Amino acid sequence: MCGITGYIGTRNAAPILIEGLCKLEYRGYDSAGLALLHNGVLDVKKKKGRVAVLASEVQSKPFYATMGISHTRWATHGGVTDANAHPHISSDGNIALVHNGIIENYENIRKFCESKGYTFKSQTDSEALANLIAYHYEYRTNKDTKNRLLEAVRKALAHVEGTYGIAVLSKFHEDEMIAARKGSPLIIGVGKDEHLVASDVLGFAGRANRVIYLEDGQIASITKDNCEIITMGNKPIDLVVNDIDWELETADMGGASSFMEKEIFEQPKVLENAIRGRISDDSSTSVLNGLNMTPNELRQVDRIIFCACGTAWHACMLAEYYIEKYVRIPVEVEYASEFRYKNAPLDKSTLVFVVSQSGETIDTLEALRESKRKGFKTLAITNSVGSTISRESDGGLYQYAGKEVGVASTKAFTSQVLISLLVALYMARMRDLSFSAGKSIVDSIISLPEHVKNVLKLAPQIKQIAKKYAYKHDFLFLGRLGEFPLALEGALKLKEISYIHAEGYPAAEMKHGPIALVCPECPTVIFANTEEIIPKLVSNAQEIKARKGQLIAITDTPESFEGLADDIIALPKVHEAIMPIVATIPIQLLAYYVALERGCDVDKPRNLAKAVTVE
Ligand code: F6R
């Protein structure tokens, strides 16, 4: 979603800010802008469209400054226009602001500012905050106070309802940048004689190895060689500076034609990373120290709630499948956005798990907070070391999948599913799962990367299939049990990157409605890898063919679909525990090749953002 970068130091700020914005492009945006400050002049450039458009504007009218702020906007309030792009400048010309998040009471703030004579050029909620800070600077702070800008921001933010990550400049403060956050991530990079600010560490990749994570309710006053942080209540905070592991954080395409392609094909390695160090010496269970729970505490758990959004929510459905199957305790999977508001009944032996690749999804973060507010132990599975979710959870497991840049989640999904299998195995072995049953699951987990490698070799066949169906308008995806979440994930992947309407259903539900869609123009993808229900799935396939529907079977029993399916993607027979992961690969490849065939930008699909940091 929106991205922020800021720089204050001794070097030319503009190229550093543009470089930062380029690194944040993967998050999804529709316009970009920057503000530079030098000799009391705020130079602002902002343009709808790609960062490259802004960069050429900056190059054609260079402005030298050693401090500045910049932004990529993903429209929420107001259309995609130059005027709505950030930074926003207060109408008195004093304050420049970039903002991520949503100011819910912006209309009241706007009216208040207008009543004080401030004017507006955009339709955004953010401009209201720029004017409110300017008002506080002018009328609500002591002119002789050293911390006047900091005070103005603090006092203005006290009136804000909603979420924000902001970076602020004042033309009267040549040597200071203010940053603040509530519900929208902001990180300060510490360099030699310079500081950087970004909404995602990638924004200053290669420029700072040490970072300060701003927490909600904190405001920082940053100069080139100093950083002071206070709370909204004006109490100083001790700085905690962390080292960054850039190997985990950085990503390049490494010769692939897109991040999505690279991320699909690196899954064997990603799965190895998820397993590394997590199999016990006796090889019948997993070792999950990150959970921060003793075996005794885990044995007391008699219900688990998983919360997540989107693809991560599909991974949670597989967590449910594994835990109910192997641990034999009830699991519920909640959309994080619903859980945070629905006041679900929980009891003392309920464990809450949140799952988030980015570790910053606002609804997932708020679900975590809601659960913690109620006093529940709340664990997280996340891919982003140092993310807000990883910091605020009571324990959890990192995916170590490496940065996922492609907007459509691929490697993060399979790695989340694998980690939830490790959790199920760990808890099951503390209960009723036998040594030999545990060992057979462990053996299958160890063999998983190799199986995934082999299924990836089907890419040329799947590419041909994709070409055949790329111009259909609708798709159905059907699966049962551990393959029902795959039906949902297959449909989501296809629609988000190729813009084809697709729906996922449990196969048996087809007759309760979706079968009405079946016709030559609406192909069906059917998963059939669960031995005991293959005959049922064959019946579904026959029902589809009887209605002239085209059928693609993803199956480890190809003989059952010969003469029936139009196309068969044959999978190896693998242990039931790892089957859902193996069977995910073809749907990722199918969506990817369909999107390529249709000329879609797979890494930056329209309207989508990588980390959804607003509600
Ligand atoms: C789909 C996709 C999204 C994310 C969702 C949650 O391909 O990527 O549905 O899965 O926005 O994101 P995280 O996992 O970062 O919380």
Residues whose N, C-alpha, C, O or C-beta is under 5 A from the ligand:
A	BS01	F6R	C309 G310 T311 A312 V355 S356 Q357 S358 G359 T361 V407 A408 S409 K610 V612
